[in-house]
Amino acid sequence: MATLPASGAQHTLRAGGYRADIATIGASVRCLQHEGRDIIVPFDANEVRPAMRGALLAPWPNRIADGRYVFAGTQHQLPINEIATRTASHGLVAWQNFTVADEQADSLVLTATIEPQPGYPWRIRVDVVFGLTADGLRQEVSATNLSDDAAPFGVGAHPYLLAGPADREAVDTWRLQIPAERVLLVSADRMLPMERFDVIDHEAGRYDFRTARPLGSAALNNAYTGLARDERGMACVRVMHDGVGVEAVWDEGTPWVQIYTADESAGGDFRHGIAGEPRTCPPDAFNSGTDRAVIEAGATFTAGWAIRAV
């Protein structure tokens, strides 16, 4: 009997010059290439996924302070899984092994169920549809509440975008564009929300990347909102270097994007890629209520995003 790789079962999609390798643990995009060029930071199939690369984050993205929140008048306590910040981080499915519901040469459907547990006593079925075309990799997430009561919910992705090789400090020379008017500042010690500012006004525009510019030494681990969108309602984060690059795009159902420059990564992974992470809600949304979704019993919440070469 073949040994299951550390990142789960492997599924390869091909279309339009793209190749996507999807791992079932965390419904993770393990590798995404265009014409042989990596456009996200990859990891090996038989490697425990580092730093949430390519993972699905649900039923909440980012951090919940002290793992504690109140919903519908009841206080809930989640396990603390990020000791340094004393938070519950990045949801409950990142290490869950999804099963295959359907597979074609250019598409894959994975599914998993979040079972009722301490801190999150709801049953949520999560279906993830990956579709690969000449326009890149599209990911659609549907969350269906199988419980008798309404449930809080948020979802996001965690790809590290590449405009060149994933080398140490590679991002310093890349050009970054974030079409956002507002940035959420967080505490240095716990990475929890403090205050929201206009990017043009705060610290002489330090967080303002509405016009593409070199990242330089800027260190970012912030959620952005107030997103400019095109005529189809799509927002786009773009990373470029020497005329090539990558962009993440998402629709109006996803009003936030987290930008992280991998400054806490060790060794050769230090500033090796720029995480451009579409999110339906900001950090600690289960406490603030900001853009936190509420899925009624029997209802379904959907969100989606795509990654494509430039």
C-alpha positions in Angstrom: 0.0 0.0 0.0 1.4 3.4 -1.0 2.2 5.8 1.8 0.2 9.0 1.8 2.4 12.0 1.4 2.8 14.3 4.3 0.6 17.0 2.6 -2.1 14.5 1.7 -3.2 13.0 -1.6 -1.9 14.9 -4.7 -4.0 16.1 -7.6 -2.6 17.8 -10.7 -4.6 20.1 -13.0 -3.4 21.4 -16.4 -4.9 23.9 -18.7 -3.9 26.9 -20.8 -0.2 26.7 -20.0 -0.8 26.4 -16.3 -0.2 23.5 -13.9 -1.7 23.4 -10.4 -0.8 20.8 -7.8 -3.5 20.5 -5.0 -2.8 18.7 -1.8 -5.8 17.4 0.2 -4.6 18.5 3.7 -6.0 22.0 4.1 -7.2 22.0 0.5 -3.8 23.5 -0.2 -2.6 24.9 -3.5 0.9 23.3 -3.2 2.3 24.5 -6.5 1.0 26.8 -9.3 3.1 27.3 -12.4 2.6 29.2 -15.7 4.7 28.0 -18.6 7.0 26.3 -16.1 7.4 29.5 -13.9 6.4 29.3 -10.2 3.9 32.0 -9.5 3.3 31.1 -5.8 5.9 29.7 -3.3 5.6 25.9 -3.6 6.3 23.2 -1.2 7.1 19.5 -1.6 4.3 16.8 -1.6 6.0 14.9 1.2 6.6 18.0 3.3 4.5 19.2 6.3 3.2 22.4 4.8 5.2 25.4 5.9 3.7 28.7 7.0 0.2 28.0 5.8 1.4 28.2 2.2 -1.6 27.8 -0.1 -4.0 26.6 2.7 -7.7 27.3 3.1 -8.5 29.3 6.2 -12.0 28.6 7.7 -14.3 29.1 9.6 -12.2 32.2 10.4 -9.0 33.6 8.8 -6.3 35.3 10.9 -6.5 35.6 14.7 -9.1 35.6 17.5 -7.9 37.3 20.7 -7.3 34.8 23.5 -9.4 32.3 21.4 -12.5 33.8 23.0 -15.6 35.4 21.5 -19.3 35.8 22.2 -21.9 34.8 19.6 -25.7 35.0 20.1 -25.2 35.7 23.8 -22.9 32.7 24.5 -19.2 32.9 25.2 -17.0 30.4 23.3 -13.4 29.4 24.1 -11.2 28.0 21.3 -7.9 26.3 21.8 -4.9 28.6 21.6 -2.8 27.4 18.6 -0.5 30.4 18.3 1.3 30.6 21.6 3.4 33.7 20.8 0.3 35.9 20.3 -2.1 34.0 22.6 -4.6 33.6 19.8 -6.6 31.0 17.9 -5.2 31.4 14.4 -6.5 30.6 10.9 -9.5 28.4 11.6 -10.1 24.7 11.8 -9.6 23.2 8.3 -5.9 23.9 7.6 -4.8 20.5 8.8 -8.0 18.6 7.9 -7.7 16.0 5.1 -10.3 16.9 2.5 -11.9 14.2 0.3 -12.4 14.3 -3.5 -16.0 14.8 -4.7 -15.1 15.2 -8.3 -12.0 15.4 -10.5 -11.4 16.3 -14.1 -8.2 17.2 -16.1 -8.7 20.9 -15.3 -10.9 20.9 -12.2 -11.2 19.4 -8.7 -13.8 19.5 -6.0 -12.7 18.8 -2.4 -15.0 18.6 0.6 -14.7 18.4 4.3 -16.9 18.8 7.3 -16.1 20.9 10.4 -17.6 18.9 13.2 -19.0 20.6 16.4 -16.2 21.0 18.9 -15.2 23.1 21.9 -15.2 26.7 20.9 -17.1 26.2 17.6 -20.2 24.0 18.2 -21.5 24.0 14.7 -21.4 21.5 11.8 -20.3 23.2 8.6 -19.7 21.4 5.3 -16.9 23.1 3.3 -16.8 22.5 -0.5 -13.9 23.9 -2.5 -14.0 24.0 -6.3 -10.7 24.5 -8.2 -10.9 25.4 -11.8 -7.9 25.9 -14.1 -8.1 27.8 -17.4 -6.0 30.0 -19.6 -6.9 32.8 -17.2 -5.3 31.1 -14.2 -6.5 29.1 -11.1 -10.0 30.0 -9.8 -11.0 28.8 -6.3 -14.6 28.8 -5.1 -15.5 28.0 -1.5 -19.0 27.1 -0.3 -19.8 26.7 3.4 -23.1 25.1 4.3 -24.5 25.2 7.8 -25.7 21.7 8.7 -26.6 22.7 12.3 -29.9 23.8 13.8 -28.6 27.3 14.7 -26.9 30.2 13.0 -23.1 30.0 12.9 -20.4 32.7 12.6 -18.1 32.3 9.6 -15.2 33.8 7.7 -12.8 32.4 5.0 -9.6 33.2 3.3 -6.6 31.9 1.3 -2.9 32.1 2.1 -0.9 32.0 -1.2 2.6 33.5 -1.2 2.9 35.3 -4.6 6.1 35.2 -6.7 7.4 37.7 -9.2 10.7 35.8 -9.4 12.6 33.0 -7.7 11.6 32.4 -4.0 15.0 33.5 -2.7 15.9 35.1 0.6 15.0 38.9 0.6 13.8 38.5 -3.0 10.8 40.7 -2.4 12.9 43.9 -1.7 13.2 44.6 -5.5 9.7 43.7 -6.5 6.9 46.2 -7.3 3.7 45.8 -5.3 0.3 47.2 -6.0 -2.6 47.1 -3.5 -5.8 48.9 -4.7 -6.8 49.8 -1.1 -7.7 53.1 0.6 -7.7 51.8 4.1 -5.2 49.8 6.2 -5.8 48.1 9.6 -2.9 48.5 12.0 -2.2 45.7 14.5 -0.3 45.4 17.7 3.3 44.4 17.3 3.2 41.7 20.1 -0.1 40.0 19.3 -1.0 41.0 15.8 -4.4 42.1 16.9 -6.4 45.1 15.4 -5.7 48.5 16.8 -7.0 51.2 14.4 -8.0 51.7 10.7 -6.3 54.5 8.7 -6.5 56.0 5.3 -3.3 54.8 3.5 -2.6 58.3 2.0 -2.5 59.9 5.5 -0.8 57.6 7.8 3.0 57.7 8.3 3.5 59.7 5.1 1.9 57.1 3.0 4.0 54.2 4.2 1.1 51.7 3.6 0.0 53.3 0.3 0.6 51.0 -2.6 -2.4 52.1 -4.7 0.2 53.0 -7.4 2.7 50.2 -7.9 6.1 50.8 -6.3 9.1 48.8 -5.2 8.6 47.2 -1.8 12.1 48.0 -0.6 12.6 47.4 3.1 8.9 47.8 3.9 7.6 45.1 6.3 3.9 44.4 6.1 1.5 42.1 7.9 -1.7 44.1 7.6 -5.2 43.8 6.4 -6.4 46.3 3.7 -9.9 47.3 2.7 -11.7 50.0 0.9 -10.7 48.2 -2.3 -10.9 49.8 -5.8 -12.7 47.5 -8.2 -13.0 47.2 -12.0 -16.3 47.3 -13.9 -16.9 43.6 -13.0 -16.5 44.3 -9.3 -13.1 42.6 -9.1 -10.1 43.8 -7.0 -6.5 42.9 -7.7 -3.2 42.7 -5.9 -0.3 42.6 -8.3 3.4 41.8 -7.8 5.9 42.5 -10.6 9.6 42.2 -11.4 11.5 42.7 -14.7 8.2 42.7 -16.7 6.7 39.5 -15.3 4.6 38.8 -12.2 1.4 37.5 -10.7 -1.8 38.8 -9.5 -4.6 37.7 -7.1 -8.1 38.8 -7.9 -11.4 38.5 -6.1 -15.0 39.7 -6.2 -17.1 42.0 -4.0 -17.9 39.1 -1.6 -14.4 39.4 -0.3 -13.8 42.9 1.0 -10.4 42.4 2.6 -6.9 41.4 1.6 -4.0 40.5 4.0 -0.5 41.4 2.8 2.4 39.7 4.5 6.0 40.1 3.5 7.3 37.0 5.4 9.5 38.9 7.8 9.0 36.3 10.5 10.1 33.4 8.3 13.4 31.8 9.1 16.5 31.2 7.0 16.0 31.2 3.2 12.3 31.8 3.6 12.9 35.3 5.0 11.0 37.8 2.6 10.9 35.1 -0.1 7.4 35.9 -1.3 4.5 38.2 -0.7 1.4 36.7 0.8 -1.6 38.3 -0.9 -4.5 36.7 1.0 -8.1 37.4 0.0 -10.2 37.5 3.2 -13.9 37.9 3.8 -13.2 39.5 7.2 -10.3 41.1 9.1 -8.4 39.8 12.2 -10.5 39.2 15.3 -13.8 39.6 13.4 -15.6 37.1 15.7 -15.2 39.8 18.4 -15.5 43.0 16.4 -18.3 41.7 14.1 -16.6 43.5 11.2 -17.7 41.7 8.0 -18.1 38.5 10.0 -20.6 36.3 8.1 -23.5 34.6 9.8 -24.7 31.5 8.1 -28.3 30.6 9.1 -29.2 26.9 9.6 -29.4 25.2 6.2 -27.9 28.2 4.3 -24.7 28.4 2.3 -22.1 31.1 2.2 -19.8 31.5 -0.8 -16.6 33.3 -1.7 -14.0 33.0 -4.4 -10.7 34.3 -5.8 -8.2 33.5 -8.5 -4.4 33.7 -9.1 -3.0 34.3 -12.6 0.3 35.1 -14.2 1.1 38.6 -15.6 
